[in-house]
Amino acid sequence: MSFYKDHYDVIIIGGALAGMTTALALQAQGIKDILILEKHNMPGGLATDYVRNGHEIEATLHEMMSIGPKENRLKVGQFFDDMGIDIDWLPVPECYRLAVRGTDIDITLHDGYERMAREIDAAVPGTYDRVLELMHLCRRVYDSVNALAGVSMSKLEMLRKHPDFVKTLGYSATEVLETFHLPQKAVDILTAYWIYVGNPMDTLPFTIYAFLMAGYFTGSYVCRGFSHEMSMKMQRKVEENGAQYELRQEVEKILVKDGRAYGVRTRRGDEIHSDYVVSGAYPNKVYTQMIEPLSEVPEGAIKLINGRRLSLCPVSVMLMIEGTPEENGIQNYSTFSGTTMDTNKIWENYSNITEPYNFITSICLNYANPEAVRPGYTQFSITALVPVTAFEGVKAEDYYDLKRRLANEMMEEYIRVGGVDFRDRIAEIEISTPYTINHYVGAWKGSIYGYSHSMDDHVVARLQMLEHDHFIDGLEFAGAHCLDGDGMGPQITNGRSAAKSILEDMRKRGAR
């Protein structure tokens, strides 16, 4: 008896969040004949954790957006509920603390638009009304983005139904914020989240900034069982629904004939056929290495990947420290800190590895999920999200010294804020770089956030070009490199979008 069937309706390459979401969304519409091939020994991709000497450590998740409380779920939370996946969500205690050395900025902001506006007003008097107005604008844009996802609408109808979305489209975050005439200190306080999208405020589309701000200040969550809780429960559900999920099965080739994908070939030599293939691998890898034969790759596909800039990759220090957070000088769940809030200067600094990072983000899991940390210890991570180009040209013989230097510099930066040198109490330490991400999950050049959202290439532009950028029939993509990019929550959206495209094509083919 063959390990695989002769034919499947859908083969999904990669059993991470987006791939499993695609399967769940298809299953909800009656498509059960699905094969998921994951090259690692665990599901979930970056949504995972690891164990060191009895300490379970969250690998990546800082917080999930678009969840919402049980009685008022937002888009992502509602999807898990609709799919029958019961995640034990824990609200994070604050949005962030921002501490900028050499200035008088040291403020902690909480979710709730009115509350955060009051907190900023306390630090920058006279700004309450303008900050609240900005946040309400962000929320209207956020609602429009959700409403327009996958919906065809004329420009006139879009202007009538979503006027703020249309009016701010094409403007940068800096340009829109300038219309509110806020003091620079208030602008700096409202800028911290830019690190998660990887463009300076001058070149970050306001649409992306608005979506980010509206989502985070609605409230964010973590999983009680780490991000791996999502992965394990999603895998269990897709299998209960009838999918075949296979671990340690790496796909080397996507088979294409006459412009249509018809299956895959695994590293061990299995050739498996299907009507549709969904790729978690980046288009960069698919169009240059995986399509067989390569002559089936259209010229436009190569132009597309050459024209897009990869977004961010993480440099992270993940720590288990003896003692409580307070004893280690760590007072908050989420902290942004550094020496400047000029995002152009930060971006310039991030683009090299020769000087200490001047802006970092830190997470202390104890404050959101205290039961997940062994008593008497602090689980703490420090991250800089840098462009992939920063690590190009690093020599193998220099790599480990570079990692240690960066880690020590990042810890020193936080220690200046926290006031306690915890380095002699470190029980476990792991240092992650783009090479780490590329090695373990295969993300192209270690980029975890897909393609950069710039003024000429962001979610709205990609949505308008979606049909034009579809180069091979029967081949869809699901991952950070798709429409939404940026984080775990959007992977649910990206997976659903891939399923929607397949269902639409099935209906068209059925009609023929």
N, C-alpha and C positions, 0 to 999 in steps of 0.2 A: 504494500500500500504506500502511495506517494505521501511525502510529508506535506506537500501542498496540493491543492486542487488544480485541475487543468486551467480553470478560468474563474476570475472574480469580477464582480461589478466594479469595485474600486480597490486599488492598492495605494496605501498611504506610506510614504517613506518618512519615517521618523515618528516615534511615539511620544512626542512632547505635548505641551498643552494645546497648541494649534491643531496638530494632527488628530489628537483624540477628540477635540471639539468638532472637527470636520466629521469624524465618524459618528459622534453622538447626534449631530444635526441631521445627518443623512438617515440614521436609524429612526429618528423621530418622524421621518417622512416615509418609512417603510423600506428603506434600502438596507438590507441586512448582510448581503454577501460582500464583506469587507475584510481585507487583509492589511494589518499594520505591521511593518517591519522596522524594528528598532535595533541599532547596532550595539547598544550598551546592554548591561545586565540589569538595568532598572529603568522603569518608565519615567517620563517627565522632563528629560533634558536638563535645563538649568533649574527647574523647580524640584529641588532635591535637598538633601542634607548629608552629612557624613559623621562618623563616630571616630573620636581619637581618645584612647585610654579611658573609655567609659563616658566621655562627654559627647553628647549629640549636639551638632553645630549646624545651624541654618547656613546653607551655601550662598543663597542669593536674595531671597525675598525681603525687601524692606517694608513694603505695604502694598495692598491691593486697592485700586480705585474701583468705583462704580459697583460696590457691593450693597451698601445700605443696610439698615436694620431690618429684622424679620418682617415687621409690619409695613415697611415701605422700601422694598427692594429696588435697587437700581439695575441697570442693564445686565451687568455681569453676574451679580448675585441672583437675579431672577432666572438667568440661564441655568445656573446650578440647581436651583429649586425645581425648575421645569423638567430638568433631566433626571430628577430623583436622586441627586448627589448631595448628601447632607454634610456640608463642611462646617466645622465648629469655628465660626469667625469670632475673633476678638478685636474690638476697636482699639486703635492705637491712642495713647493718652494725649498727644498733641500733634499738630502739623509739623512744627519745627521750632528749634531755638536757632537764632542767628547771632553769632558773636564775631564781630570784626575788630581785630586787634588794632590799636592805634586810633580808634574812633570811639564815639559814645554809643555805638550800636551793640546792644546785648538785650535781645527781646525774644520772648517765647510766644508763638501764635498758636491758637487752638481752632478747631473746626467750628463752623457756623459763621456765615458772612458777617452778621452784625457783631458777633463777639470779636472776630479778628479785626474788624474796623475800629471797635472801641480800644482794642489793645494797641493798634498802631496810633490811634489818636492820643492815647496816654503818653506815647513816646514822642509823637510829632503833633502837638496840639493844633486843632483846627482842620484836621484832615478827614474826620469821620465821614461826612456826607460824600466827599469825593471818592474815598476808598470804597464805601458801600455801593455807590453808583457804578464804579469800575467792576466790582464783583458781580453785580446784577447784570451788567453787560456781558461779562464772561459767562454767566450762567445761560443767558439767552443764546449766545453763540454755541455753547455746549449742547443745549437742547436742540438747536438747529442741526448741528453735526450728526447727532444721533437720529434725528428725524429724516435727514437726507440720505443716510447710509443706504446705498443700493436702490434709491428711488429716482426715477426719471422725472424731471420737472423742467418746464420752460424757464427762461431767464425772467420773464415777466411774472410768472407765478412764484418763482423763488423770491423775487424782490417783494412781492405782496405778502407772502407768508413768513419770510425770514429776512426782514429788512436789515437788522443789525448784522447778521451774518454777511449779507451782500455788501453793506457799507464798509465793513472793516476788512473784507477780503482784499488781499493785495497789499496790505499795509503791515509793517513790522510791529513787533511788540513795543519797541521804543517809540515809534511814530504815534501809536494809539495812546500810550501812556502820557505822552507829551500834551495831548489835548485835555488832560485832566489837571494840568498845572500844579502838580504835587511837588512839594519840596524834595530835593535830591535824597534826603535821608529816608523819606517814605518810599520813594522809588527803589532805593537799595533794599529796603526790607521786603518789598514785593517782588524782588528779583531772584531770590535764592533758588527756586525750583528750576531755573534755566539749566542747571547741570544735568538734569535727566533727559534733556532733548538735544543737547550738544550743538547748539548754535548760539553765538552771542546775541544779546537782545536786539542789536541793530539789524541782524539778518534772520532772526527768528520770526516766522509768520505769527501775527497776532492770533490767528485761528488756533494754532497749536498752543500758544501761551494761554489763551482763554480756556481751552479744553482742560489743560493741565490744572490751572488754578481753580476752576469751578469744581473739578473732580476731587482734588485733594482737600479743599476746604468744605466739601460736603461731608467729609469723614472717610478715613481709610481703615483697613483691617489687615490682620495677619491670621494665619491658621494656627489653631492650638497645637496641632500635630506637625508644625513646620510646613513649608511649601510642599514637602513630599506627601503630606496628607491629600492634597489636591490630586497629585499624580497617581497615587495608589487607588484612590476612590474612583477616579476617572477610568483607569485601566480596568478595574473590577466591573464597572458599569458597562463599558463597551463590550466586554466579554460576555456579561450576562445577557446583553442584547443580541448576541450572536456573532460578533466579530471574532476573527482569529488574530491574536496578538502574539507576535514572536519576538523574543529578545535575542541579542547576539546574532542578528541577521543583517549584515550591512549590504546595502544596494550599491552596486558599482555602475550599472548602466540603466538608462531609460530607453526602451525600445520604441523606435518611431518608424513608420512607413507611410509614404505619401501624405506627409504633413499631419499625421495623427499618432498619438502615443497608443501602444497596444500592450504594454507590459514592462517588466523589469528583469534584470539579471543580477543575482546576488554575488557576493564575493566568492562563495563556495561553489558557484556555477549553476544554481537553479535558475531556469528561465520560466517566469510565471506571467501568464497573460491576463489582461483585464480590459474593460471598456474605458476606464479612467485611471490616471495616475496623479496623486497629489504629492508634491515634493516639499519636505521641510528644509531641504538643502537650498542654499542661496542660488539665485539665478546665475551668479558669477560662476559657480562650480558646475551647475547643470548645463549651461550653454557652452562651456569650454571643455568639459571633461566627461559628462555623463550621457549625453545624447548619443545613441548609436543607430545609424551612422552619423558622424558629425556633419555630413553634407545636408542633413535635414534641419540644421540650425539656420534660420533665416538671418540675413544681414542685419535686419532691424533689431534682432535680439542682442547681437553683439554691440550695436550702437547704444542700446538702452543701458547695458551694464557698464559700458565705458563712460556714459554720460552721467551716471549717478555716483554720488560720493558716499562712501560708507560712513556711518555715524560712529557712535562711541564704543569703546571697549574699556573694561574696568581694570584698574590696579587696586587691589583690595588687600587689607591686612585683617585677618579674622583671628580673634583672640579669645582665649579662656583665661581669665585672670583670677587669682586667689583674692578673696575679699568681696565685700558688697560693692555695688556701684558707687555709693556715697563715699566709701573708704578709698575708692580709686579715683575720686574727683569727677565722677560722671553723674550728672544731675538730671539728664533728660533722655528720653527715648531717641529723638532725632535731633541732631545738631549739625548745622552748617557753620563752618568757621574758616577764617583766613585773614589775609591782610588787606584785601580790597574787594569791592563789589563791582568794579569795572570789568564787565564780562569780556570785553575785547582783550584786556590785559591778562585775564585768567586764561582765555583761549590761547593766547600767544605763549603763556607759560606752560600750558598743557601740551603744546605741540613739540616740546623737547623733553629730554630726560636728563638734562645736565644741571638743573637747579631744583631746589625743593618746590613742591606744589604749593601755590599760594591760596588754594581754596579746596577744602575737603568736606565730605559728608560722613557723618558717624551715626551708628545705630547701636543702642543698648537694648537687647532683647528682654532683659529682666523687667523693664518697665511696661512692656506690652503683654508678655507671656511668662510671668515669674515661675510658674510651675514647670516650665520647660528647661529651666537652668538648675543644675545641682546646687543645693543650699550651700552658701558660703563662697559662691563663685559669681563672676560677672562675665556674660557673653557680650562681646563688643566687636564691632567691625568698623574700619575706617576705609573710605573709598575715594579715589579720584577717577573721574570718567573722562578718558583722554581719546583723541583721534587715533585711528589705527596707524597712521603714518608715523606716530611718535616712536614706535618700536621697530620700525623698519631699519634693517642694517645692524641690529644688535648681534654681536658675535656669541657663539655658544660658550666660549671660554670666559666671557664677561657676564653671562646672564645671571648666575647665582649671586655674584657680588652686587650686581645692579639691583636685584630683588631685595637683598638685605639693606642696601643703602636707602632705597625708596621707602621701605617699611619703617626704618628707623626715623627718617625725616618726617613721615606722616604721623608717627606716634609722637614725635617731639612737637609737631604743630598742635596736636590736640592737647598735649600735656601743658602747653602754654595757656590754653583756655581753661582746662580743668584744675590746674594748680597742683596736681599730684603725679609724681613720676611712678607709674605702676610697672615699669619694665622688669624690675627684679622679682615681681610676683606673677609673671606670665607662666601659666601651666601648659598651655598649648598655643601654637601659632602656625597659621598657614598663610602664605603669600600668593595671591592670584594675580596673573598678568594676562594680556591677550593671548599669549602662547598657552597658558593653562586652559583657557576657554576653548581655544582651537583644538587642543589635544583631546580634551574630554568629551566635548559635544560636537566638534567639527564645524562650529560657526566660522564662516569665511573670515580669515585674518583675525579671529577673535572678536568680531563685532557682534555684540548682543542686542543692539538697537536698530539693526537693519540699515536702511539708507537715511541719510541726513534729511531732515525737514528744513528746506531752505525756501527762499521767497519764490523760486521758480520750480520747486519740486517738493510738494507737500501733499497731504492727504486729499485735499480738494482737487488739485491738479491731477493727481494720480487717478482719482475717481472719474474725472472727465476723460482721461486717456485709457481707461481700463480696457475697452474693447480693442482699441488700436494697439495696445501693448500685449495683446494675447497672440502669441506667435505659433503655438503648436496646439492643434485641437486635442482635446482629451487630457491635456496636461494643465493642472492647476498648482498654485503655490499656497502654502499655509505656514506662516512663521513671522518672525520679526521683520523680514524683508518685504512684507506685503503692505497694504494700504496704511494701516494704523501705526505699525512699528511700536517702539517704545514701551517695553515692560510686559508684565504677565497678563494684566487685564486685557490689553489690546489683542493678545494672542487668542483670546476667546472670540473677539470680533473677527479677527483674520480667519480663524477656522470656520466660523459660520459663513463668511463671505465665500470661501472655497466651496463649501457645501451648496450654497445658493447657486453658484455658477454651474456646478454639476447638475443640479436638479433642473435648471433652466435649459441646459443642453439636452438632457434626457427628454424633456417635454418637446423640444424642437425636433429631435430625431424621431420621437414617437409619432409626431404629427406628420412627418414625411413618410 
